[in-house]
């Protein structure tokens, strides 16, 4: 359950920030076509002011692969992206690395690289693990209780039959009968035992 939900959370995180990267790409296409790197930086800043604190770095390159603009949170400045190649989103060193080509009318306008902190995602996964451990701890006493009840329902009739069988073998008293309480498989075993005792008793009379 933990692994399945972890995969779902990671997939949702990737999709969310891929969509954000695509939205920024759409905003940047017109700016990059005019070659205004300062306006590109302003556009990135305005875009992120809408409330995206987990995005730590953004690099924008033109169609020739030359640096167009860079934006970084002060504590997360990097000279260049760690994942330069266009590839699917990848988790590495507590960050999600995204790369996206900016395409306009089938023409490549440039490339965006984005580095996103996975702090929120890691917190959700940690909370999931803690919740599952808590559920496990709460289920242990219940499992113990159910096991005890099942033992009394299933094992006790068998043990009673063993005791009667031991009594028959030690005393040779074939008039002993066991009383069944249910018409289940154990009850059928009781009937077979009683029939066997009846036949032996009748033979010895």
N, C-alpha and C positions, 0 to 999 in steps of 0.2 A: 504493500500500500504506500509506504514511504517512497520507494523508488518510482512507482507509477505517478504519484502526485508531484514528485520532484521534477520528473520529465515534463509534466503538464505545466508547472510553474515556469520552468526554463523556456518552454516553447512559447508560452504566452508573453514572457518578457521579451523574447526575440521578436515576436510579431509586433508588439507594441512599439519598440524602438526602431524597427525597420520601417513602420508606417510613419514615425516621426522623421526619420531620415529622408524618406520619400517626399514628405511635405516640405522639408527644408530644401530639398533638391529642386522642387517646383518653384519655390520662391527665388532660388539663386540663379536659375537659368537666364532670366532677363538681365540680371545684374552682371553676370559673367560675360554675357554677349557684348556688353559695352566696355568691358575691361576695367571696371571701376572696383579695385580691390578694397578701397576704404569703405565704399558703400556696401560691399559684400560683408565686411566685418560688422558694420552697423546693422545690416539685415540679420546676421547671425545673432547678434546681441539682442535685438528686439524679439527675435523668435524665441530665444531662451528665457527672456524675461516673463514669458507666459507661465512659467513654473515648471522647469525641467532641471532640478538640481542634481540629478544623477548623471547628467551629461557633463563630463569633465574636459573633454578635448574635441575640437572639430578642426579638420584640415580640409581645405578646398584647393584643388589643382585644376588648371585649365586643360583644354583638349590636348595640349602638347606635353602634359605631365609636369608643367612648371608650377611652383607654389604660387597660389593666387591670394589666399588669406588664411590666417590661423587664429583660432580662438581657444583659450584655455582658462580654466579657473586658476587663480594664483598659486594654489598649493599643488597643482597638477600639471605644471608646464613641462612639455616635451618638445624636443626639436623637430621630431617627425614621427608619424604613426609607426607603431611596432608591426602592424599588419598591412603591408603595402599592396599586396596582390588582391585583386578582386576575387572575393570568395564568399561563401555563405557566412552568416554571423557565427562567431566563435567565442567561447568563454576561455579566458586565459588570465591568470594572475589577478583574480578578483575583479576583472573587467569583461564587459562584452565589447568585442571589436566588430565594427560594421564598416563595410565599404560598398559604395553605390556609384554607378556611372550615371551622369546627368545626360539624358537623351532628349533632344528636341527635333522632331520631324526626322527621326532615324539618324540624326547626326549626333555624335558624341561631343558634348559641350565641356565636359570636365569630369572630375571625380570627387566625391566626398568621402572622407574617412571620419568615423565617429568612435570615441571611446567612452563607454558608459560604465559607471560604478555599479557593481552587483550587490551593494550593501543592503538595499531593501529586499532584494531577492533572497540573499543569504539569511536575512532575519525571518522571512516567511518560511524558509525551509527549516530553520532552527526551531521555530514555533511549531511547525508540523511534527518534527521529530519529538519534541517535548510533549506534545499532545498525545502522540501515539504511545510514548512510554508511560504517560499518566493513565491512559486507557488500559494498557497492559497491567499496570500495578493494581488498578481497580478491578480488573477481571480475574486476577489470580485468586482472591478470596471466594469469588463467585464460582470459579472453576473447581476450587477445593470443595465447596459446599455441594455442588452438583455431583462431583465424583463420589463423595460420601453417600449421597442419596442413591445414586445409581448402584453403588456397591451393595447397599442394603436391599435394593430391589432385585438385583440380578444374582449377586454372590450368596446372599443369606439362604435362599431356598436350596441352592446347590450344596452349601455347607451343612444344612439341616439333613439333606438326603445322605450325605457322607456319614454324618453322625449315626443315623438310623442304620445304615449299611454296616458300620463298624459294630453297632450293638447286636445286629443279627449274627455277624460272624463270630463274636465273642460269646454270646449267650445261646446261640442256636435257636432263638425264638422266632419262628417263621409266621407267627400270628401278628407280628407288628405291622402296622400300616401307617403310611404318611398321609396327612391331610393336605390336599391342594387348596390354594386360595384363589388361583386364576386359571383360566382355560388357555394359557399361552403355551410356549414350547416346554417350559419347566413343568407346567401342569400335565402335559402329555407324558413327560418323563416320569412324573409321580404315578400316573395311571399305569404305565408300563411296569414300574417297580412293584406296585400293588398287585397287578395281575401275576407277575412272576412269583411273588410271595404267596399268593393264593394257590397257585398251581403246586408249589413245593409243599405247602401246608396240607393240601388235599391228598397229595401223594403219600405223605408220612402218616396220615390218619389210618 
